[in-house]
Amino acid sequence: MAWTERTPAGSVDKDWRVTATSWDGLTIACAVYGGRLYTSADGGASWTERQPAGNANKNWQSLAMSGNGQVLIAGNTLRLYISINAGVTWSEINPFGDSSDHSWIGVGMNYS
């Protein structure tokens, strides 16, 4: 098996913090600390920038994906976001109400 370098944000160095994949490895999500979130539906051959928090760089720290790649949850130093359509649209979720006192450094999801 050979490794292939993928460049979701173009040919630039980034502080990649988190990644998640579907059970078959074809759907991938990754996020940059101090940057953007990206998804791929073809094993990393092509990428789409996603904007869970709008058109802004964020300090992404956590990311999880369902086994089929349709549900994603992403957390940054202030907020938590969920997508149920592979990252096309996002909703902010507030488990603790409208508070910025939490840093989402870990999230998880059951793959079944």
PyMOL commands that set and color helices and strands:
alter all, ss='L'
color gray80, all
select strands_A, chain A and resi 16-21+28-35+37-40+48-50+58-65+72-76+80-83+91-93
alter strands_A, ss='S'
color yellow, strands_A
deselect
rebuild
show_as cartoon
